[in-house]
Amino acid sequence: MNPRIRALYEAHVAHDLAARRGDALVLGLERDAAAVFAWLGEVPLEELLSRKQVLDIIERYVIELRISGGITELAGQMSQVVFASDAGRTTRLDEMLSPEAYEEFADKIASLDGARQQVLQLVAGTRALRAILARVVTTTLVRRLLRPATRARAARSSRAGTLLASLRARLEPALTRRLEPRLERYFESAAEQLLHEEVQLEELVPSDSVRALADEIWDTVARREVAELFAAIDSGDLEDFVVLGYECWLAFRKTPFFRTVCTQVVDMIFVKYGQGSAMAFVEDMGVTERMILDEVRRLYVPALEHAAATGLLERQIRARLEPFYRSPAMAAWLQEGAGEDPAQ
């Protein structure tokens, strides 16, 4: 390389290195950020991005992206760390969800009359649930009928108590075999008929009952430690749930429903922001120039300082500039300006 070109090349490298360190770097970033944000205020969003570009990104990185097995393994390991954390043994549920937040959720849930009616119809309409409820009612009723309420009542006369116990021992198995199936069928049939009586079904579970149920559950669990609430689930179970949720997402992301909804959401964004400035969208997303600069200072500046200290930054600058300074165009420019032979 010509000595004069070499000197100019080294001066250019030194200039770029200095511009990427210390105060000069921060000032340059602030200047660049201000220019970019000013430009975003002038250019329409639909000139920067099209609907198809956004949908293609979703297709590549959300729908079709092959998830590494390491991510699944890491998710399972992280769930085990969460499960085994000492914080779970010292943190109560009401420290994670404040009573005020619970009140707001409970009030909202209790006010969803239409949703509650639908849930009641769906739940009550399941044959398995009707069978379970009928079995619970039948078992409770049979035990009340065939067994003494208290020991004291049977012990009023030891002889009478002995006779009753003997009679009950002989009759109870036969009565139970005959009575329980018939009662179960009756109560299950009665529950099915109740499905067609919406007023009665609504009266059975009014909104104040829903709220009372939620309050009782909250009062029971609010002051218990998180680890105690999840004591019945071990780390293996939690990892299985993570894997099941992950596999569910893999299947869901390829459904026509997911693609349709993504398209509609992107269309809505472009209808609202497409012809306006890109800055309007950025501002509504809560992104500010100050936020970007703060994060750049915290993350980008230290990383660039490390790259400079280890020599990586200089190597990258030289790799970018050297082809230009060795190019025929630079030699021709130097020859034209200085009257020298470019081959030297």
C-alpha positions as CSV (number, residue, x, y, z in Angstrom):
1,M,0.0,0.0,0.0
2,N,1.3,3.5,-0.9
3,P,2.8,5.2,2.2
4,R,0.5,8.2,1.9
5,I,-2.5,5.9,1.5
6,R,-1.3,3.9,4.5
7,A,-1.1,7.0,6.6
8,L,-4.6,8.1,5.5
9,Y,-5.9,4.6,6.2
10,E,-4.4,4.5,9.7
11,A,-5.8,8.0,10.4
12,H,-9.2,6.9,9.4
13,V,-9.0,3.7,11.6
14,A,-7.9,5.9,14.6
15,H,-10.8,8.3,13.9
16,D,-13.4,5.5,13.9
17,L,-11.9,4.0,17.0
18,A,-12.1,7.3,18.9
19,A,-15.6,7.9,17.7
20,R,-16.7,4.6,19.2
21,R,-15.3,5.1,22.7
22,G,-16.1,7.3,25.7
23,D,-18.0,10.6,25.4
24,A,-17.7,10.6,21.7
25,L,-19.6,7.4,21.4
26,V,-22.4,8.6,23.7
27,L,-22.7,11.9,21.8
28,G,-22.8,10.1,18.5
29,L,-25.5,7.7,19.7
30,E,-27.6,10.7,21.0
31,R,-27.2,12.4,17.6
32,D,-28.1,9.3,15.7
33,A,-31.1,8.5,17.9
34,A,-32.4,12.1,17.5
35,A,-32.1,11.9,13.7
36,V,-33.9,8.5,13.6
37,F,-36.8,9.6,15.8
38,A,-37.1,12.8,13.7
39,W,-37.2,10.7,10.5
40,L,-39.8,8.4,12.0
41,G,-42.0,11.4,12.6
42,E,-41.9,12.2,8.9
43,V,-42.2,8.8,7.1
44,P,-45.6,6.8,7.0
45,L,-45.5,3.4,8.7
46,E,-46.8,1.7,5.5
47,E,-43.7,3.0,3.6
48,L,-41.4,1.3,6.1
49,L,-43.3,-2.0,6.3
50,S,-46.0,-3.7,4.4
51,R,-48.6,-6.1,5.8
52,K,-47.0,-8.9,3.9
53,Q,-43.6,-8.2,5.4
54,V,-45.0,-8.4,8.9
55,L,-47.0,-11.5,8.2
56,D,-43.9,-13.1,6.6
57,I,-42.0,-12.4,9.8
58,I,-44.8,-14.1,11.9
59,E,-44.7,-17.0,9.5
60,R,-40.9,-17.5,9.8
61,Y,-40.4,-16.9,13.4
62,V,-43.7,-17.8,15.1
63,I,-45.4,-20.4,13.0
64,E,-42.7,-22.2,11.1
65,L,-39.6,-21.7,13.3
66,R,-38.2,-25.0,14.4
67,I,-37.7,-24.8,18.2
68,S,-34.5,-26.3,19.4
69,G,-34.8,-29.2,21.8
70,G,-32.4,-27.3,24.1
71,I,-35.1,-24.7,24.6
72,T,-37.6,-27.4,25.8
73,E,-35.0,-28.9,28.1
74,L,-34.1,-25.5,29.5
75,A,-37.7,-24.6,30.1
76,G,-38.1,-27.9,32.1
77,Q,-35.0,-27.2,34.1
78,M,-36.1,-23.6,34.8
79,S,-39.5,-24.9,36.0
80,Q,-37.7,-27.2,38.5
81,V,-35.6,-24.2,39.8
82,V,-38.8,-22.2,40.3
83,F,-40.4,-25.2,42.0
84,A,-37.5,-25.8,44.4
85,S,-36.9,-22.1,45.1
86,D,-36.7,-21.2,48.8
87,A,-38.8,-18.1,48.0
88,G,-41.8,-20.5,47.7
89,R,-41.4,-21.5,51.3
90,T,-41.4,-17.9,52.6
91,T,-43.8,-16.2,50.3
92,R,-47.6,-16.2,50.9
93,L,-50.1,-16.1,48.2
94,D,-51.4,-12.7,49.4
95,E,-47.9,-11.3,49.0
96,M,-48.1,-12.2,45.3
97,L,-51.7,-11.1,44.7
98,S,-52.8,-8.3,47.0
99,P,-56.3,-8.4,48.6
100,E,-57.2,-5.3,46.6
101,A,-56.3,-7.1,43.3
102,Y,-58.3,-10.1,44.4
103,E,-61.3,-8.0,45.2
104,E,-61.2,-6.5,41.7
105,F,-60.9,-9.9,40.0
106,A,-63.7,-11.4,42.2
107,D,-66.1,-8.5,41.5
108,K,-65.5,-8.8,37.8
109,I,-66.0,-12.5,37.7
110,A,-69.2,-12.3,39.8
111,S,-70.6,-9.7,37.4
112,L,-70.2,-11.9,34.4
113,D,-73.8,-13.1,34.4
114,G,-73.9,-14.3,30.8
115,A,-70.6,-16.1,31.1
116,R,-71.7,-17.7,34.4
117,Q,-74.9,-19.0,32.8
118,Q,-73.0,-20.5,29.9
119,V,-70.5,-22.2,32.3
120,L,-73.4,-23.5,34.4
121,Q,-75.1,-25.0,31.3
122,L,-71.9,-26.5,30.1
123,V,-70.9,-28.0,33.4
124,A,-74.3,-29.2,34.4
125,G,-74.7,-30.7,30.9
126,T,-71.9,-33.2,31.4
127,R,-73.2,-36.7,32.1
128,A,-70.1,-37.5,34.1
129,L,-70.7,-34.6,36.5
130,R,-74.4,-35.5,36.9
131,A,-73.4,-39.0,37.8
132,I,-70.8,-37.8,40.3
133,L,-73.2,-35.4,42.0
134,A,-76.0,-38.1,42.1
135,R,-73.5,-40.6,43.7
136,V,-72.5,-38.0,46.3
137,V,-76.1,-37.2,47.2
138,T,-77.1,-40.9,47.2
139,T,-74.2,-42.0,49.4
140,T,-74.9,-39.3,51.9
141,L,-78.6,-40.0,52.1
142,V,-78.2,-43.8,52.4
143,R,-75.6,-43.4,55.2
144,R,-78.0,-41.1,57.0
145,L,-80.9,-43.5,56.7
146,L,-79.2,-46.7,57.5
147,R,-76.7,-45.7,60.1
148,P,-77.4,-44.1,63.5
149,A,-76.7,-40.4,63.8
150,T,-74.8,-40.7,67.0
151,R,-73.6,-43.5,69.3
152,A,-75.6,-42.1,72.2
153,R,-78.9,-42.7,70.5
154,A,-78.0,-46.4,69.9
155,A,-76.7,-46.8,73.4
156,R,-79.8,-45.8,75.3
157,S,-80.5,-49.5,75.8
158,S,-77.6,-51.8,75.4
159,R,-80.0,-54.7,74.5
160,A,-81.9,-52.5,72.0
161,G,-78.6,-51.2,70.6
162,T,-77.4,-54.8,70.1
163,L,-80.6,-55.8,68.3
164,L,-80.5,-52.7,66.1
165,A,-76.9,-53.3,65.2
166,S,-77.6,-56.9,64.4
167,L,-80.6,-56.0,62.3
168,R,-78.7,-53.3,60.5
169,A,-75.8,-55.6,59.7
170,R,-78.2,-58.0,58.0
171,L,-80.3,-55.5,56.1
172,E,-77.8,-52.8,55.2
173,P,-76.0,-54.6,52.4
174,A,-79.2,-55.6,50.6
175,L,-80.8,-52.2,51.0
176,T,-77.7,-50.5,49.8
177,R,-77.5,-52.7,46.7
178,R,-81.2,-52.0,45.9
179,L,-81.5,-48.4,47.0
180,E,-78.3,-46.7,45.8
181,P,-78.6,-47.5,42.1
182,R,-82.3,-46.3,42.0
183,L,-81.5,-43.1,43.9
184,E,-78.5,-42.4,41.7
185,R,-80.7,-42.8,38.6
186,Y,-83.3,-40.6,40.1
187,F,-81.0,-37.8,41.1
188,E,-79.2,-37.9,37.8
189,S,-82.5,-37.7,35.9
190,A,-83.6,-34.8,38.1
191,A,-80.3,-33.0,37.4
192,E,-80.9,-33.4,33.6
193,Q,-84.4,-32.0,33.9
194,L,-83.0,-29.0,35.7
195,L,-81.0,-28.1,32.6
196,H,-84.1,-27.1,30.9
197,E,-85.2,-24.9,33.7
198,E,-82.8,-21.9,33.3
199,V,-84.5,-19.8,36.0
200,Q,-84.0,-22.5,38.6
201,L,-80.5,-23.2,37.5
202,E,-79.6,-19.5,37.8
203,E,-81.2,-19.4,41.2
204,L,-79.1,-22.3,42.3
205,V,-75.9,-20.4,41.6
206,P,-76.6,-16.6,41.8
207,S,-73.8,-14.1,41.6
208,D,-73.6,-13.6,45.3
209,S,-73.0,-17.3,45.7
210,V,-70.2,-17.2,43.2
211,R,-68.6,-14.3,45.1
212,A,-69.1,-16.1,48.5
213,L,-67.4,-19.2,47.0
214,A,-64.5,-17.2,45.7
215,D,-64.1,-15.4,49.1
216,E,-64.1,-18.6,51.0
217,I,-61.4,-20.1,48.8
218,W,-59.3,-16.9,49.0
219,D,-59.6,-16.8,52.8
220,T,-58.4,-20.4,52.9
221,V,-55.4,-20.0,50.7
222,A,-54.3,-16.4,50.9
223,R,-52.1,-16.7,53.9
224,R,-50.6,-20.0,53.0
225,E,-47.1,-20.3,51.5
226,V,-46.8,-20.9,47.8
227,A,-44.8,-24.1,48.4
228,E,-47.6,-25.5,50.6
229,L,-50.2,-24.8,48.0
230,F,-48.2,-26.8,45.4
231,A,-47.0,-29.5,47.8
232,A,-49.1,-32.1,46.0
233,I,-47.2,-31.4,42.7
234,D,-43.6,-32.5,42.5
235,S,-41.0,-31.1,40.1
236,G,-41.5,-33.9,37.6
237,D,-45.2,-33.1,37.4
238,L,-44.4,-29.4,36.9
239,E,-41.9,-30.2,34.1
240,D,-44.5,-32.4,32.4
241,F,-47.0,-29.5,32.5
242,V,-44.4,-27.2,30.9
243,V,-43.7,-29.8,28.1
244,L,-47.5,-30.3,27.6
245,G,-48.0,-26.6,27.3
246,Y,-45.1,-26.3,24.9
247,E,-46.5,-29.1,22.7
248,C,-49.9,-27.5,22.8
249,W,-48.4,-24.2,21.5
250,L,-46.6,-26.0,18.7
251,A,-49.8,-27.4,17.5
252,F,-51.9,-24.3,18.0
253,R,-49.5,-22.0,16.1
254,K,-50.1,-24.0,12.9
255,T,-53.9,-23.9,13.1
256,P,-56.0,-21.9,10.5
257,F,-57.5,-20.0,13.5
258,F,-54.1,-18.7,14.6
259,R,-53.1,-17.6,11.0
260,T,-56.5,-15.9,10.5
261,V,-56.3,-14.0,13.8
262,C,-52.7,-12.9,13.1
263,T,-53.8,-11.6,9.7
264,Q,-56.7,-9.7,11.2
265,V,-54.5,-8.1,13.9
266,V,-51.9,-7.0,11.4
267,D,-54.6,-5.5,9.2
268,M,-56.1,-3.7,12.1
269,I,-52.7,-2.2,13.0
270,F,-52.2,-1.0,9.4
271,V,-55.7,0.4,9.2
272,K,-55.0,2.4,12.4
273,Y,-51.4,3.5,11.8
274,G,-50.5,2.7,8.2
275,Q,-51.0,6.2,6.7
276,G,-49.8,8.1,9.8
277,S,-46.2,8.6,10.8
278,A,-44.3,5.6,12.0
279,M,-43.6,7.7,15.1
280,A,-47.3,7.6,16.1
281,F,-47.1,3.8,16.3
282,V,-43.8,3.9,18.2
283,E,-45.2,6.3,20.7
284,D,-48.3,4.3,21.3
285,M,-46.1,1.3,22.0
286,G,-44.5,3.3,24.8
287,V,-41.0,3.5,23.1
288,T,-39.2,6.9,23.6
289,E,-35.9,8.3,22.5
290,R,-34.8,8.5,26.1
291,M,-35.7,4.8,26.7
292,I,-33.6,3.7,23.8
293,L,-30.6,5.8,24.8
294,D,-30.8,4.6,28.4
295,E,-30.7,0.9,27.3
296,V,-28.0,1.6,24.8
297,R,-25.8,3.1,27.6
298,R,-26.5,0.2,29.9
299,L,-26.0,-2.6,27.3
300,Y,-24.4,-1.4,24.0
301,V,-21.8,1.0,25.4
302,P,-20.2,-1.5,27.8
303,A,-20.2,-4.2,25.1
304,L,-18.5,-1.9,22.6
305,E,-15.9,-0.8,25.2
306,H,-15.1,-4.5,25.8
307,A,-14.8,-5.0,22.0
308,A,-12.4,-2.1,21.8
309,A,-10.3,-3.3,24.8
310,T,-9.9,-6.8,23.3
311,G,-9.1,-5.6,19.8
312,L,-12.2,-6.9,18.1
313,L,-13.5,-3.4,17.3
314,E,-10.2,-2.3,15.6
315,R,-10.2,-5.6,13.6
316,Q,-13.7,-5.0,12.4
317,I,-13.0,-1.4,11.4
318,R,-9.8,-2.4,9.5
319,A,-11.7,-5.2,7.7
320,R,-14.3,-2.6,6.6
321,L,-11.9,0.2,5.5
322,E,-8.9,-1.7,4.1
323,P,-10.6,-2.9,0.9
324,F,-11.4,0.7,0.0
325,Y,-7.9,2.0,0.7
326,R,-6.4,-0.8,-1.4
327,S,-8.9,-0.3,-4.2
328,P,-7.8,1.1,-7.6
329,A,-10.2,4.0,-7.1
330,M,-8.2,5.2,-4.1
331,A,-4.9,4.8,-5.9
332,A,-6.3,6.7,-8.9
333,W,-7.5,9.5,-6.6
334,L,-4.2,9.8,-4.9
335,Q,-2.4,9.9,-8.3
336,E,-4.7,12.5,-9.6
337,G,-4.2,14.7,-6.5
338,A,-0.5,14.2,-6.0
339,G,0.8,13.3,-9.5
340,E,2.3,10.0,-8.3
341,D,2.4,6.5,-9.8
342,P,-0.5,4.5,-8.3
343,A,1.5,1.3,-8.7
344,Q,4.1,2.3,-6.1
